[in-house]
Amino acid sequence: MRTLFTAIACSACLVSATYAASNPYLHTDDSSMNASKMSQNVITSETAKTMGSTDCMITIKNNGIYDVRVYGRFDDGTYLTTFTIPWLKDDIAYVSLYYYGYCHGGMDFYIDTVNGKYKYNGYTPVGKTITIN
């Protein structure tokens, strides 16, 4: 599965988003977002409140000793823009599942260290937290 996500991420030329504390990562086709916010794939927590419930997110915590890369695929087949969560910060990443006007049930994730060591792979339902140790 790692190879599949890596190949698709590379072939689609996905650019890593800059990790920002308390900022949710979004579905790129969310029509509720304006073009500049969609191109960044990152929004502020204030804007997230206007999108719907903050319960419509998946939380990712990096408690490990290495930076981790997060790859994902939404239930409509759209790929999440790959991003990195640093290990030195106690920050949390939020992935919003609110798009097309409603909250979706979950999405697939693959998470590895920047060295390529597997950490997590699987479908994650909305409202859950992925903790990387």
N, C-alpha and C positions, 0 to 999 in steps of 0.2 A: 504494500500500500504506500510506503514511503516513496518508492520510486515513481509511482503514479502521480502523487501529489507534487513531487519535485519536478517531474517532467512537464506536467501541465503548468506549474507555476513558471518554469523557465520558458516554455514555448509560448505562453501568453504574455511574456515580458512583464510580469507583475513586478511592481516596484515596492520595496518595503516601505511601509508607512513609518514615520517617526513616532516612537512610542511616547505618549504623553499621559501623565498620571490622571486618573479618573475620567478619561475620555473614551467613549464607546466607539467601536468600529462598526461600520454599517454595510448593509447590502448596497452595492453600487447602483442598482436600478431603483432605489427608493424614490418615488416621484414626489414625496413630501419634502425632499431636500432640494436646495437650489444647486445650480451647476458648480459653483465654486466649492461648496462644501462636499459635493459628491466627488469631485476630482481629488480632494484631499483624503477622502474616506475617513475623516476624523471630525468629530463635532464636540462642542462643549457640553458639559453636564446640564447647563441651563437649556440648551436647545433640545437635549434628550427629553426633557420634561414635556415639551410640546409634541413629541412624537408618539407618546403613549406611556404606558406604565413602565417604570424602571424594572418591574418584575419580568418584563419581556426581554430579558438579557441573559446571557451566559457569562459567568465570571471566571477569569483565569488568574490564578495566583502563582507566582514563581517563588517557592521557598527553597529552591535548590541552590547550588553553588556555581552554576553556569548560566549565562544568558540563554534564553530559549527562543526559538522561532516558532511562530504559530501559523499554520496553514489551515484553511477551512473551505468547506463547500456547503452552501445553503441548500435547502430542500428543492429549489427550482434548478439546481445545477450550476448556479453562478458561484464563482470562486471568490472568497474573501481575499482582499489584498494582504499579502504576507506581512507580518510585523514581528518585531523582536521585543521581548520583555527582559530588561536587565536584571541580574541577580542582586546587585548591590542596593537596589531600591525596594522599599516595601510597598511599591505601587501595585495596583490591580488593573487588569485590562477587562473591559466590558465589551461584549459583542452583542449588538442589538439584533433581535429577530423580528422587529417591527418593520415591515415593508409591504408594499402593495395594499396598504390600508388596514392591515390586521397583524396580530402577533402569530408567528409561526411556531410549530411544535418543537423544533430542534435543528441541529445541523451536525455534519461530520467534521471532526478535527483530526489533524496530525500535528504533533508537537515534538520537536527534537532540540538538542542543544546546538549551538553554533558549530560545534565540532562534529555534528552529525549523529550523536547518540540518541536513540529512540527514547522518548519519555511518555507519550500518550498517543493512542489512536482509537477513534471510535465515535459513534453517534452520541451526542449529548443533548438531552432534553432541555427546553427552556427553563430558566430558574435555577439551574444546577451550577455548581462551582467545580472547576477543574483545578486541583492543587498539584503542582509539580514539586516533588521533593528531590 
